[in-house]
Amino acid sequence: MIIDMFLLAAIIGLLTYWFFFRKKKEEVPDFAKIQPAVAQSTNEGSFIDKMKKTGRNIVVFYGSQTGTAEEFANRLAKDAHRYGMRGMSADPEEYDLSDLSRLSEIEKSLAVFCMATYGEGDPTDNAQDFYDWLQETDANLSGIQFAVFGLGNKTYEHFNAMGKYVDKRLEDLGAQRIFELGLGDDDGNLEEDFITWREQFWPAVCEHFGVEATGDESSIRQYELHIYEDINMNKVYTGEMGRLKSYENQKPPFDAKNPFLGTVTVNRKLNQGGDRHFMHVELDITGSKIRYESGDHVAVYPANEASLVNQLGEILGADLDTVISLNNLDEESNKKHPFPCPTSYRSALTYYLDITNPPRTNVLYELAQYATDPNEQEKLRKMASSSAEGKALYLSWVVEARRNILAILQDTPSLRPPIDHLCELLPRLQARYYSIASTSKVQANSVHICAVVVEYETKTGRVNKGVATNWLKNKHPNENGHKSTVPMYVRKSQFRLPFKSATPVIMIGPGTGIAPFIGFIQERGWLKQQGKEVGETVLYYGCRHEKEDYLYRDELAAFLKEGALTQLHVAFSRDQPQKIYVQHLLKKNKENVWKMIHDENCHIYVCGDARNMARDVQNTFYEIVAEFGKMNQQQAVDYVKKLMTKGRYSLDIWS
């Protein structure tokens, strides 16, 4: 009884204290300044702790969208042993980058950043958090040594923006740059840019830290092979990107590591003639809970052609149905396998590995040891070297000739590497992105793709085929009574219609660049049906011949008739002796274009080829603005750049 009274009194006392004093706690501003325990970094997200535990002193972070920056980071981390140092590559998404200020706790430490720029000067998806942290932090990084290699494409407005930003921001925060910023250009020769930077980077590292190259040029395997003689096939990956059996038992949310199997309901040829094949593909996403907006991208995971896979197996004398695992020799690594394991060689070469692009020089270097003909071995080593002669040979024999790994094996008869080492070296097969050609306002359970099949003859006389477009071309609804499916997910985009439907829009999209505008026009038409005020909707479209490749001709005519589209201007570039492109039609209608820009505050959208079309269209806008705005060239450029900054000039372009 006394104990009960005591407990009751204690409870009443605590409640009284809470009631009278709780507000004081809320008003104390210092609580907001208390630093979270992350500074001690004993969690699994601490790359510093990991480096200390494994004896590493170089960390190479990568911001990668297509896998190339990750590949370069792995190569740099692997290089470190040749200089008596130990490196690790790291995905910034998996670590707490505020730990960077602690890197000086490790002797002779260095942080390298391989940063790709995505879209219009944006960070890649996996580097977004790192970018946000850099923008917000006031961390003191003095005593930290760093170097940056950027991956970009000069055909884009914001060439290598991410690499440049990281390089400058780290210096602003007090870190010491030990080697100049490298700027790789994918429109030129990205591999050569990287090699040229790398061959000067390592001597600078040696000089800075007072170390010397060990002279050890030997190949170091990163993974060891395990062959399964007897395994339950339910435990074997057969193309899934993440969770085992995820294609049999689908669970949302769906993303890059957990794609949804969209069912192909329509696959029709869009063009009426010509030697190309344009297609319109519709994917049913019913039950997926996938939401998308007009202007978003759909990512699809393709499969390599079976005949290429079989030829590789044949030339290497391998049983492709052997079930294997490639296990990382570094037990502390976050990356246990180069691709989902256990799996068969056939599945690896079909779903996980890129076998159609020309291999990079590091692959040739590692494979050279298996060439039994001294001349062929020397040739492979020369192409993998940093000599001018070697670079020229690699450019002509591999890049310009578009030799993939099969072609290299066919043209180098003494080169027959173990298939497991080849699988270790080849880069991952990446998802392909397409601008969605529909709107969820009208097709909530369907995502539409507009694409052209890639197929061309190389300098060696071989026919190379685009992996994804040829794979999609052969995806037909209800093939042999079976559903045809496509692993896919939706990636959000900044390519958006104006918030106010009354705002006029000018859309410029020749060829397959029309894709997002089909969605835009559908949405504007739907808004009109809902009784909303909708502004002028103007499309500038272009193709080669009116009677051959005029895509969505009937749909555009219907949009025009119902008022969803108010103006349609089509350039047929090859129907007359003098070529006519979309920029010529813009010039022809320059007064109306200026009126829409200046008086009506329209939004401009450009989709398609970055190398020529987007640049020519932009130059045309400079001319129109200069003429009607009574400006000089620089003022006109600044005017258009300001439209971009305000979100009134948007690009969805590729090269």
C-alpha positions in Angstrom: 0.0 0.0 0.0 2.8 2.4 0.9 4.6 1.5 -2.3 1.4 2.1 -4.3 1.1 5.6 -2.6 4.7 6.3 -3.4 4.3 5.3 -7.1 1.1 7.4 -7.4 2.9 10.4 -5.9 5.8 10.0 -8.2 3.5 9.8 -11.3 1.6 12.9 -10.2 4.9 14.8 -9.6 6.2 13.9 -13.0 2.9 15.0 -14.7 2.9 18.2 -12.8 6.5 18.9 -13.8 5.7 18.2 -17.5 2.6 20.3 -17.5 4.3 23.4 -16.0 7.7 23.2 -17.6 7.2 21.6 -21.0 6.8 25.0 -22.9 10.1 26.3 -21.6 11.9 23.4 -23.4 10.2 24.2 -26.7 11.3 27.8 -26.4 15.0 27.1 -25.9 16.6 27.9 -29.3 19.9 26.0 -28.6 18.2 22.6 -29.0 18.0 23.2 -32.7 21.8 23.6 -32.8 22.7 20.3 -31.2 24.7 18.3 -33.7 23.4 14.8 -34.4 25.6 11.9 -33.3 26.7 11.4 -36.9 29.9 13.3 -36.2 31.2 10.3 -34.3 30.5 8.2 -37.4 30.6 4.8 -35.9 27.7 3.8 -38.1 27.9 1.6 -41.2 27.7 4.7 -43.3 31.2 5.9 -42.3 33.6 5.5 -45.1 36.4 6.7 -42.9 35.9 3.8 -40.4 35.8 1.4 -43.4 39.0 2.9 -44.8 40.8 2.6 -41.4 39.5 -1.0 -40.9 40.7 -2.1 -44.3 43.9 -0.1 -44.6 42.8 2.1 -47.4 44.1 5.7 -48.0 42.4 6.6 -51.3 38.7 6.8 -51.7 37.2 7.3 -55.2 33.6 8.5 -55.2 31.5 8.3 -58.3 28.3 10.1 -59.5 27.2 7.8 -62.3 24.0 7.5 -64.3 25.0 5.0 -67.0 27.8 3.2 -65.2 30.8 4.9 -66.9 31.8 7.1 -63.9 31.6 4.0 -61.7 33.8 2.1 -64.1 36.4 4.9 -64.1 36.3 5.1 -60.3 36.9 1.3 -60.0 39.9 1.6 -62.4 41.4 4.4 -60.3 40.9 2.5 -57.1 42.5 -0.5 -58.7 45.5 1.6 -59.9 46.4 2.5 -56.4 48.3 -0.7 -55.6 50.8 0.2 -58.3 51.9 3.1 -56.2 52.1 1.3 -52.8 48.7 2.7 -51.9 45.3 1.1 -51.3 42.1 2.4 -52.9 38.4 1.8 -52.7 35.6 3.1 -54.9 32.4 4.3 -53.2 28.9 5.3 -54.1 28.2 8.6 -52.3 24.6 7.5 -51.8 25.7 4.7 -49.5 27.8 6.9 -47.2 27.6 10.0 -45.0 29.7 12.5 -46.9 29.9 14.9 -43.9 32.7 12.5 -42.8 34.9 14.0 -45.5 36.3 16.4 -42.9 37.8 13.4 -41.0 39.7 12.1 -44.0 42.9 13.8 -42.7 42.9 11.3 -39.8 44.2 8.8 -42.4 47.9 9.3 -43.4 48.6 10.2 -47.0 44.9 10.1 -47.7 43.2 11.4 -50.9 39.5 11.7 -52.1 38.9 11.5 -55.8 35.6 12.3 -57.4 34.5 10.9 -60.8 31.4 13.0 -61.4 29.1 12.7 -64.4 26.7 15.5 -65.3 23.2 14.4 -66.1 20.5 16.3 -68.1 20.8 20.0 -68.0 23.8 20.4 -65.6 22.2 18.2 -62.9 23.8 15.7 -60.6 23.2 12.0 -61.3 20.6 10.3 -59.1 23.2 8.7 -56.8 25.0 12.0 -56.3 22.0 14.1 -55.5 22.4 13.9 -51.7 26.1 14.7 -52.0 25.3 17.7 -54.2 22.6 18.9 -51.7 25.2 18.5 -48.8 27.8 20.5 -50.7 25.4 23.3 -51.3 24.3 23.5 -47.7 27.4 22.7 -45.7 29.9 25.1 -44.2 32.3 22.2 -43.2 36.0 23.0 -42.8 37.8 20.7 -45.3 41.3 22.1 -44.7 43.8 19.4 -44.6 41.8 17.3 -47.1 43.5 16.5 -50.5 41.3 15.9 -53.5 41.1 15.6 -57.3 38.1 15.6 -59.7 37.5 14.0 -63.1 34.2 15.1 -64.7 32.3 13.3 -67.4 30.2 15.4 -69.7 29.2 16.0 -73.3 30.0 19.3 -75.1 26.9 19.2 -77.1 25.0 20.1 -73.9 24.6 23.6 -72.7 26.0 22.9 -69.2 29.1 20.9 -70.1 30.5 19.1 -67.1 28.6 21.3 -64.7 28.8 18.8 -61.9 32.5 18.1 -62.2 33.2 21.8 -62.2 30.9 22.5 -59.3 32.4 19.8 -57.1 35.9 20.9 -57.9 35.3 24.6 -57.1 33.1 23.9 -54.0 35.6 21.6 -52.3 38.3 24.3 -52.8 35.9 26.9 -51.4 35.5 24.7 -48.3 39.3 24.6 -47.8 40.3 21.3 -49.4 43.5 21.2 -51.3 43.4 20.2 -55.0 46.4 18.1 -55.8 45.7 17.7 -59.5 43.8 19.8 -62.1 40.2 19.1 -62.9 39.8 16.6 -65.7 37.0 17.3 -68.2 35.9 14.2 -70.2 33.8 14.8 -73.4 31.6 11.9 -74.4 30.9 13.7 -77.7 34.6 13.2 -78.5 36.6 10.3 -77.0 35.8 10.0 -73.3 38.1 7.0 -72.8 41.1 8.9 -74.3 40.2 12.0 -72.1 40.2 9.8 -69.0 43.5 8.0 -69.9 45.3 11.3 -70.7 44.1 12.8 -67.3 45.0 9.6 -65.4 48.5 9.2 -66.8 49.3 12.7 -65.4 47.2 12.3 -62.3 49.3 9.4 -60.7 52.7 11.1 -61.1 51.1 14.2 -59.4 49.9 11.9 -56.5 53.4 10.3 -56.2 55.0 13.7 -56.1 52.6 15.1 -53.5 52.8 12.2 -51.1 56.5 11.3 -51.8 55.8 7.8 -53.0 57.0 5.9 -56.1 55.4 3.5 -58.5 56.1 0.0 -57.5 56.6 -1.2 -61.0 53.9 -3.8 -60.4 51.8 -3.8 -63.6 50.4 -7.3 -63.0 46.7 -7.9 -63.4 44.8 -8.3 -60.1 41.5 -10.2 -60.2 38.8 -8.5 -58.1 36.5 -11.5 -58.0 37.0 -15.2 -57.6 34.9 -17.8 -59.5 32.7 -20.3 -57.7 31.0 -23.0 -59.9 27.9 -24.7 -58.6 27.7 -28.3 -59.5 24.3 -28.9 -57.8 22.1 -25.9 -56.9 18.4 -25.3 -56.3 17.5 -23.3 -59.4 15.0 -21.3 -57.3 18.1 -19.6 -55.8 19.6 -18.7 -59.2 19.1 -15.2 -60.8 17.6 -15.2 -64.3 17.6 -11.5 -65.2 16.2 -9.9 -62.0 17.9 -6.6 -61.1 17.6 -6.8 -57.4 15.5 -9.1 -55.4 15.5 -12.8 -56.4 12.3 -13.9 -58.1 11.1 -10.3 -58.2 9.7 -10.8 -61.7 7.6 -13.7 -60.5 6.4 -12.0 -57.3 6.1 -8.3 -58.1 5.9 -5.8 -55.2 5.8 -2.0 -55.3 7.4 0.5 -55.2 9.1 0.0 -58.5 12.4 1.7 -59.3 15.8 1.0 -60.9 16.5 -1.9 -58.5 13.0 -3.3 -58.6 11.5 -2.7 -62.2 7.9 -3.5 -63.0 7.1 -5.9 -65.8 5.0 -3.8 -68.1 2.9 -5.8 -70.5 3.2 -4.9 -74.2 -0.4 -4.2 -75.5 0.6 -2.3 -78.7 3.6 -2.4 -80.9 3.1 -0.8 -84.3 5.3 0.7 -87.0 4.8 4.4 -87.3 6.4 5.2 -90.6 4.9 4.5 -94.0 8.1 3.8 -95.9 11.9 4.3 -96.0 14.6 2.1 -94.7 14.2 2.9 -91.0 11.7 1.4 -88.5 9.9 3.8 -86.2 7.7 2.2 -83.6 5.0 3.1 -81.1 5.0 0.7 -78.1 2.4 0.8 -75.3 3.1 -0.8 -71.9 0.3 -1.7 -69.5 1.1 -0.7 -65.9 -2.2 -1.6 -64.3 -1.8 -2.5 -60.6 1.8 -1.2 -60.4 0.9 2.0 -58.5 3.4 3.7 -60.9 2.5 7.4 -61.3 3.9 9.6 -64.1 3.5 13.1 -65.5 3.8 14.3 -69.1 7.4 14.8 -69.8 8.8 12.0 -67.6 11.1 9.3 -68.9 10.5 5.5 -68.9 13.5 3.4 -68.3 13.6 -0.1 -69.8 16.0 -3.0 -69.1 16.8 -4.7 -72.5 18.3 -8.1 -73.2 21.2 -8.8 -75.5 20.5 -10.8 -78.7 20.6 -14.6 -78.1 22.8 -15.1 -81.3 25.5 -12.8 -79.9 25.5 -14.6 -76.6 25.7 -18.0 -78.2 28.6 -16.9 -80.4 30.5 -15.7 -77.4 29.9 -19.0 -75.6 31.0 -20.9 -78.7 34.2 -18.9 -79.4 35.2 -19.2 -75.7 34.4 -22.9 -75.6 32.1 -22.4 -72.6 29.0 -24.1 -71.3 26.7 -21.1 -71.0 24.3 -22.9 -68.7 27.0 -23.4 -66.0 25.8 -21.7 -62.8 28.4 -19.5 -61.2 29.1 -16.8 -58.6 31.8 -14.2 -58.9 32.6 -13.3 -55.3 34.5 -10.1 -54.3 38.0 -11.0 -52.9 37.6 -7.9 -50.7 35.3 -9.1 -48.0 34.7 -5.6 -46.7 33.4 -4.3 -50.1 29.8 -3.2 -50.3 29.8 -4.7 -53.8 29.8 -8.5 -53.2 29.3 -9.4 -56.9 29.7 -7.6 -60.3 26.1 -8.6 -61.1 23.4 -10.6 -59.4 24.8 -14.0 -58.3 24.4 -16.9 -58.5 23.5 -17.0 -62.1 24.4 -18.7 -65.3 26.9 -17.4 -67.9 24.0 -17.2 -70.3 21.9 -15.0 -68.0 25.0 -12.8 -67.2 25.7 -12.2 -70.9 22.1 -11.8 -71.8 20.8 -9.5 -69.0 23.6 -8.1 -67.0 26.7 -7.4 -69.2 27.2 -4.9 -72.1 28.5 -7.0 -75.0 27.7 -4.7 -77.8 29.6 -1.5 -77.1 33.3 -1.2 -77.9 35.2 -2.3 -74.8 37.4 0.3 -73.0 41.2 0.1 -72.8 41.3 -1.4 -69.4 39.5 -4.5 -70.7 42.0 -4.9 -73.5 44.9 -4.5 -71.1 43.5 -7.2 -68.8 42.7 -9.6 -71.7 46.1 -9.2 -73.5 47.7 -11.7 -71.2 45.5 -14.5 -72.7 46.6 -13.8 -76.3 49.1 -16.6 -77.2 50.3 -14.8 -80.4 53.0 -12.3 -79.3 52.0 -9.9 -82.1 48.4 -9.9 -81.1 49.3 -9.5 -77.4 51.5 -6.5 -78.2 48.7 -4.9 -80.3 46.3 -5.2 -77.4 48.8 -3.8 -74.9 49.6 -1.0 -77.3 45.9 0.0 -77.6 45.7 0.0 -73.8 48.8 2.2 -73.4 48.9 6.0 -73.1 51.3 6.4 -76.1 50.0 8.5 -79.0 50.4 5.5 -81.3 48.4 3.3 -79.0 45.6 5.9 -78.6 45.4 6.3 -82.3 45.2 2.5 -82.9 42.5 2.1 -80.2 40.5 5.0 -81.8 40.6 3.6 -85.3 40.6 -0.2 -84.7 38.1 -0.3 -81.8 36.1 3.0 -81.5 35.6 4.1 -85.1 35.3 0.5 -86.4 32.7 -0.1 -83.6 34.2 -3.5 -82.7 32.4 -5.0 -79.8 34.0 -7.8 -77.7 32.8 -10.6 -80.0 34.3 -8.8 -83.0 37.6 -8.3 -81.1 37.7 -12.1 -80.3 36.9 -13.0 -83.9 39.6 -10.7 -85.2 42.2 -11.8 -82.6 42.3 -15.6 -83.1 44.8 -16.3 -80.4 42.8 -14.4 -77.7 40.6 -16.8 -75.8 40.3 -15.6 -72.2 38.5 -17.6 -69.5 34.8 -16.6 -69.7 34.7 -15.8 -66.0 37.4 -13.2 -66.3 35.6 -11.7 -69.3 32.4 -11.5 -67.3 34.3 -9.7 -64.5 35.7 -7.1 -66.9 32.7 -6.2 -69.0 30.6 -3.2 -67.9 27.0 -3.7 -66.8 24.2 -3.5 -69.3 22.4 -0.3 -68.6 18.7 0.7 -68.7 17.7 2.8 -71.7 15.6 5.9 -71.2 12.7 7.2 -73.5 10.6 10.3 -73.3 7.1 9.1 -72.5 4.7 9.7 -75.4 1.5 9.8 -73.4 -0.2 11.6 -70.4 -1.5 9.8 -67.3 -4.5 12.2 -67.4 -5.7 10.2 -70.4 -3.8 6.9 -70.0 -3.3 6.4 -66.3 -2.5 2.7 -66.7 -0.4 2.9 -69.9 3.0 4.3 -70.7 3.8 4.9 -74.4 7.2 4.8 -76.1 8.2 6.3 -79.5 11.6 5.0 -80.8 13.6 4.3 -83.9 15.4 1.0 -84.4 19.1 1.4 -84.5 21.0 -0.7 -87.1 24.0 0.1 -89.1 27.0 -1.4 -91.0 30.4 -0.9 -89.4 33.7 -0.3 -91.2 34.5 -4.0 -90.9 31.3 -4.9 -92.8 29.5 -6.2 -89.7 25.9 -5.2 -88.9 25.6 -3.7 -85.4 22.2 -3.4 -83.8 21.0 -1.2 -81.0 20.3 -3.4 -78.0 17.1 -1.9 -76.7 15.4 -0.8 -79.9 15.9 -4.2 -81.6 14.7 -6.0 -78.5 11.6 -3.7 -78.3 10.9 -4.2 -82.0 10.5 -7.9 -81.4 8.2 -7.5 -78.3 4.7 -8.2 -79.7 1.5 -8.4 -77.7 0.4 -12.0 -76.9 3.2 -13.6 -78.7 2.4 -17.4 -79.1 -0.3 -17.0 -76.5 2.2 -15.6 -73.9 2.2 -12.1 -72.6 5.2 -10.0 -73.8 6.7 -8.0 -70.9 9.3 -5.2 -70.5 11.1 -4.6 -67.2 10.6 -0.8 -66.7 10.3 2.0 -64.2 9.6 5.7 -64.5 12.1 8.5 -63.8 10.9 11.9 -63.0 11.9 14.8 -65.2 11.9 18.6 -65.0 10.4 18.8 -68.5 7.0 20.0 -67.5 4.0 21.8 -68.9 3.4 25.3 -67.4 1.5 25.3 -64.1 -1.1 27.6 -65.6 -2.9 25.9 -68.5 -3.6 29.4 -70.1 0.1 29.9 -70.7 0.9 29.4 -74.4 3.5 26.8 -75.4 5.9 26.4 -78.4 7.1 22.8 -78.8 9.9 21.9 -81.2 10.5 18.1 -81.7 11.6 16.6 -85.0 11.8 12.8 -85.5 11.3 10.9 -82.3 11.7 14.2 -80.4 7.9 14.5 -80.9 7.4 11.8 -78.1 6.8 14.0 -75.0 4.8 16.5 -77.1 2.2 13.8 -77.9 1.7 13.6 -74.1 1.7 17.4 -73.8 -1.0 17.9 -76.5 -3.1 15.0 -75.0 -3.0 16.8 -71.7 -3.8 20.2 -73.1 -6.8 18.6 -74.9 -7.9 16.9 -71.7 -7.7 20.2 -69.8 -9.8 21.9 -72.5 -12.4 19.2 -72.1 -12.5 19.8 -68.4 -13.5 23.4 -69.2 -10.1 24.9 -68.3 -8.8 27.9 -70.3 -5.9 26.6 -72.4 -3.4 28.8 -74.2 -2.0 28.5 -77.7 -0.4 25.1 -78.3 2.1 25.3 -81.1 4.1 22.4 -82.5 7.1 22.5 -84.9 7.8 19.0 -86.1 10.2 17.7 -88.7 10.9 14.5 -90.7 12.7 13.5 -93.9 9.7 12.8 -96.2 6.0 13.5 -95.9 5.0 10.1 -97.4 7.6 8.1 -95.5 8.3 9.1 -91.9 5.7 11.6 -90.9 5.1 10.2 -87.4 1.7 10.4 -85.7 0.2 12.1 -88.8 -3.4 11.0 -88.1 -3.1 11.8 -84.4 -1.8 15.3 -85.1 -4.5 16.0 -87.6 -7.1 14.9 -85.0 -5.5 17.1 -82.3 -5.6 20.1 -84.7 -9.3 19.4 -85.6 -10.4 19.2 -81.9 -8.4 22.3 -81.0 -5.9 20.6 -78.6 -3.3 21.7 -81.1 -3.7 25.3 -82.4 -0.8 25.5 -84.8 1.1 22.7 -86.6 4.3 23.5 -88.6 6.0 20.5 -90.3 9.4 20.6 -92.1 10.0 17.8 -94.6 13.8 18.1 -94.9 14.3 16.0 -98.0 11.2 16.5 -100.1 12.9 19.4 -102.1 16.4 20.1 -103.3 17.1 22.5 -100.5 16.8 21.0 -97.0 14.2 22.5 -94.7 14.4 22.0 -90.9 12.4 23.1 -88.0 14.6 26.2 -87.4 13.8 27.4 -90.9 10.1 27.3 -90.1 10.7 29.2 -86.8 12.4 31.9 -88.9 9.6 32.0 -91.3 7.1 32.6 -88.4 9.5 34.8 -86.5 7.0 37.7 -85.8 4.5 35.3 -84.3 7.3 33.5 -82.3 8.5 36.8 -80.9 4.9 37.9 -80.0 4.4 34.6 -78.1 7.7 35.0 -76.2 7.6 38.7 -75.4 4.0 39.6 -75.2 2.3 36.3 -74.2 5.1 34.9 -71.9 5.0 31.5 -73.6 7.0 28.5 -72.6 9.4 26.9 -75.1 10.2 23.2 -75.2 12.9 21.5 -77.4 13.2 17.7 -77.7 15.5 15.6 -79.8 19.1 15.7 -81.1 21.5 17.7 -79.0 24.4 17.8 -81.4 22.8 19.8 -84.3 19.1 20.4 -84.0 19.0 21.8 -80.4 21.9 24.1 -81.1 20.5 25.3 -84.4 17.1 26.0 -82.8 18.7 27.9 -80.0 20.7 30.0 -82.4 17.5 30.8 -84.3 15.9 32.0 -81.1 19.0 34.3 -80.5 18.4 35.7 -84.0 14.7 36.3 -83.5 15.2 37.9 -80.1 18.0 40.1 -81.4 15.9 41.3 -84.4 12.6 42.0 -82.7 14.0 42.9 -79.3 16.5 45.4 -80.8 19.4 43.7 -79.1 22.9 42.8 -80.0 24.1 39.2 -80.0 25.2 39.1 -76.4 22.0 40.7 -75.1 20.0 38.2 -77.1 22.0 35.3 -75.7 21.5 36.6 -72.2 17.7 37.0 -72.8 17.3 33.4 -73.9 19.5 32.2 -71.0 17.2 34.1 -68.7 14.2 32.2 -70.2 16.0 29.0 -69.3 16.7 30.1 -65.8 13.1 31.0 -65.3 12.0 27.6 -66.6 10.5 29.1 -69.8 12.9 27.4 -72.2 13.2 23.6 -71.4 15.3 21.0 -73.1 15.0 17.2 -73.3 17.8 16.3 -75.7 20.3 13.5 -76.4 23.4 13.0 -78.5 
